[in-house]
Amino acid sequence: MGNNEGIRKILTVCPYCGCGCGLYLHVENGKITGVSPSRSHPVNKGSLCVKGWNAYEFIAHPDRLKYPMIKQNGAFKRASWDDTLNFVATRLDEIKKKYGPDSIGILSSAKCTNEENYLMMKFARAVIGTNNIDHCARLCHSSTVGGLAAAFGSGAMTNSIDEISHAKVLFVIGSNTTEQHPMIAMHMLEAVDRGATLIVADPRRTKIAEFAHIHLRQKSGTDVALLMGIMNVIVNEGLVDIDFVRRRTENFDAFENVLRRYPPSVVEGITGVREYDIRRVARIYAMEKRSMLFYAMGITQHITGTDNVRACANLVMLTGHIGLPMSGLNPLRGQNNVQGACDMGALPNVYSGYQTVTDPRVRKKFQMAWKRKLPQNPGLTLMEMMEKAYVGSLKAMYIMGENPLISDPDLNLLRKALERLDFLVVQDIFPNETSEHADAILPASSYAEKDGTFTNTERRVQLIRKAIEPIGESKPDWEIICELSNKMGYKMNYRGTYEIMEEIALLTPSYGGILHHRLSDGFGLQWPCNDIKHTGTQYLHRKKFARGLGTFITVDFMPPDEPPDSEYPFLLTTGRIYFRYHTATMCKRTAVLEREEPESFIEINPDDAERLGIRNRSMVKVSSRRGEIEIKACVTNKTPEGIVFIPFHFRESAANILTNPATDPSAKIPEYKVCAVKVEPLHRPQKIRRIPSVDLEALRIT
Ligand code: SF4
């Protein structure tokens, strides 16, 4: 905390992305008036992106939910906390008694603290008696959690962000890093300035791809084939780290047998990436020890998301590029605390620290601590909850800090699913598309009005600090969960979030040494941090993998679920943009962010646009087998011919009306990155006179 002419500066953590930048909230007369970056923070080092600099304006926005509400005759009416919580407790109890605990589903939140996610999963399991708890990690990195846990025993970024600038090779696949993780991109570009080689694999020409020495534009949904092709070259050219493979891994022979089917000539046919480039990337990546591999949702959001992640894991094991500083596999987690929400067990199959609910010894430990018999079968994933709600077997949902009616695929179907619930309670800081369907709304406090911890993408657990009192009658999410639990007859009494963290540490080996008083100096601790003397872990799998030996898991290329065809000839891919965040509840209430990107758009290649008579900035209709939207065209070379891109943040022109709910069979993550659509001009097609464009790729010096 610092002071400057009446301004109090409270050190806390940015509430937007998983970089977890340190920032100061400026408080004057009980109001937050600005933000400044922490200069010594290891991630942002005195910088912030545009979202971080503006991470204060939404806090006191007039739209904030300021008091509890109950829906009566189709309209929300203000109610007291006591009445609202009694109403929610009674309805949940009634439904539990009538249909059983598994008729209730709970969504926790990657925007809430670790302590709140821990309590929410405890509430689901000990109070309701169900493992039906999930959160939006299902939609972004569930394939990472499962894929890396199977290969290494731990599903998280292996290295630290401040190692990146000292790496020699950065291989970024399926990550629009400059827009989604701006401070990580800053470290990458620092490495490039120091002479590192940057390789980007992405069908779109993103900003980070513009900085790349080599840009591979694989066809969407062909990542397994691309990675297998690269590994095929590594094996055939003798670039394998044989000593590492022998000492540290298993199942190599079975994997190698499958690998033979992916010579670069075959892979070129599947991916569209030239054989020459596949060979070049394989050599550059394998021959430099300080090679770091990064990926994000371009890898995970496919029906083959788990296989894509496994292929990445195989690549780093094959080359021995793991277990060292500046050498590892780094999934870039999206939201500020999505890593923490997973760590805390806001998932249907694990308690905190990824301890499985099916393990009797683990269950016994939690039963003894919580003094309740706990359910033993894994619960429903987010997508399965929606399917059950649609068919009428899930009767109630409690949704904290999530907005599925923008973030989930096939929104028309999802809306019907939510309408069919007997009871829906939403807990949030702003009204949103989902809360319109709620029976009760519980107003929560923002990150600036509460204490707790967030865990960023590099496993760094950091304190967030209360800067102002809660707005209106809102309360921190953890307090609401405790009060509701008490009303339902299960005592949850904590004197503060530090006591919740003490319970987490007691029950969660990887958080065993993480206590609030240890986080107050410096910038947190990186798990695993097993005991009170442990100083945290900079990089993972140093001498052995978390599961002992790393496992090569055989994967094979499978095409996407819904490729383009004659009726729907374009491949739609969705994603995020720099000035928006997730379902935009916070950033659309921030003037600068709203000014810069006020409306949605569809990126379409100039050749496709010319053929269809679509002008830049004209309106088009985009339809898929699930619905249609009207949207403004952005004619650009960023997107290759045959592919269109729409950001998913916008309520108007919601991309997820179009997306395909087909999921990866094990992670149950939807295939947001590929579905088939049709694009039509909304007005009479116009003859477009093209100005010849410059082929920037041909001019690139590599
Ligand atoms: S990079 Fe992420 S954490 Fe850092 S300021 Fe920007 S949005 Fe916040």
Boltz pocket constraint, residues with backbone or C-beta under 6 A from the ligand:
constraints:
  - pocket:
      binder: B
      contacts: [[A, 14], [A, 15], [A, 16], [A, 17], [A, 18], [A, 19], [A, 20], [A, 21], [A, 44], [A, 47], [A, 48], [A, 49], [A, 50], [A, 51], [A, 52], [A, 53], [A, 180], [A, 181], [A, 182], [A, 183], [A, 184]]
      max_distance: 6.0
